[in-house]
């Protein structure tokens, strides 16, 4: 694999229990909810942040025939322009799947930064991160690695 020199410097891990659905009908990527933001303060401008996000994603029946795309944001802006995952609802009822996204980011700052779940749709509404029954877990892990 890639050698980052000094390896892992810092790890920030958050597990958040999703008790309600957080949805959007935006057709451009927006931060789904600041309740899921996770923050880290890099120790060097050369540090890279490895971001891992997992969440249950949900579409309800009003979303019939539409597609949602998910990606990772830094301070509310998309890091990469592509989708890490999507959900398509083509029938009545609820559509659920577990989504995992990850990227290696180069924020080039020593200021505190927050990483976000970004989502957009191609129409309709009610797409996002959700709770399917009790104790659905949204997880964010940030690992600072030396720039090497």
N, C-alpha and C positions, 0 to 999 in steps of 0.2 A: 504493500500500500504506500501511500504518500507519507513522507517523513516530515513532520512539523517541528523538528528540533526538540524543543523542551517538552512537547506533549501537552497534556491537559493541565491548565492552570486553575480553572475554577469551574464548578458545576452548579447550576441553579435548576432545581426541579420543582414543579408545581403539579399537584393533582387537585382538580376542582370537580366537585360533584354537581352534575347538571340536574337541576330539579324542575326546570321549565324549558320550553323550546325558545331559542333565540333565532328569529328568522328575518329575512330581508327579501325585497323584490327589486333591488337595485340591478341595473344592467351593466354597471361598471363595478370593479372590485372595491368593496368597502370593508372596514373592520366590523365583524359581526357583533362583538360586544367587548367593551373594555374590561368586563368582569373576568375575561379569560386572558388578558394581557399578562405577560411575564417579563420581568425586567432584569437586566444585567448591566454592570458597569465594567467595560473592558479595562485591563491594566495597561494596555499599550495601543497606540494607533495601528500597529502592525498585527494585532491579534485578530484571529478569525473566530467566528462563533458558529458552532455546529448546532443547528436548530432541529429538534424533533417534536412534531405535534401530532397527537392522536385525538380523535373525537368521534362520537356517534353522530352521523349526519342524517337529517330527517327531511322528508318531503311529505306534505299531507295531500289529501285528494283534490284540493283546489289547485294543485300544481300540475294536474294531469297534462301530460304531453310536453312538459318543459324540462330543461336541463339546467343544473347548477354546476358551477365550477368553483373550486377552492384553490387557494394558494396562500403563501406565507407573506406577511407584511412586517416591515420594520417601522415603528412609530407611525403606523397607519398608512404606509405606502408600500405597494407591492415591490418585493425584492426581484422576483423573476416574472417575466410577462406570460409564462405558460401556466397551465392548470396542473396541479398535482393530483387532482381527483375530481370525480363528478358523480352526481346521482341523477337518475332519470326516473320520473314517476309516470307510468303509463296505464295505471289502473286506479280504481277507487281504493280508499284506505290509506295506510301509511307505508312509506318506503323507508327502510333504514339500512345503513351499512356503516361499518367501522372504517374510518379514513385515517391513513398515516401519511404524513408529509415530512420531508427532511431536506435540508440544504446547508451548504457551507457558505456563510456570509462573511464579507469583509467590510465591516461598518466604518473603519478608519476614524475612530473617535475614542476618547477616554471619558466621554459623557455617558450618563445612564441612557440606555435605549430599551425600548419595549418591543416585543415580538407579538404579532397578532394573527388571528385566523381571519383571512380575507375570503369573501364570497361574492359571486355575482350570478345572475340568472339570465336566461334568454327570453324571459317573459313570465307572466303570471306572478305568483307570490308564494309565501310560506315555505321558504327553503332556508336551511341553516343547520345549526348544531342543536341537538335535542335530547330529551330524556324519554326513553322507551321503558316505562316502568321505573323502579326505584334505583337510585345509586348509579346512574350512568356517569362514567368518569371521562373528563376531559384532561389530557395530560400534556404538559409542555416541559421539555428538558433542553436547557441551553448549556453547551460546553464551550468554554473559552480555550482555544488552543493557540500556542505561540506561532507567530507568523513565519519563523524560521528563516 
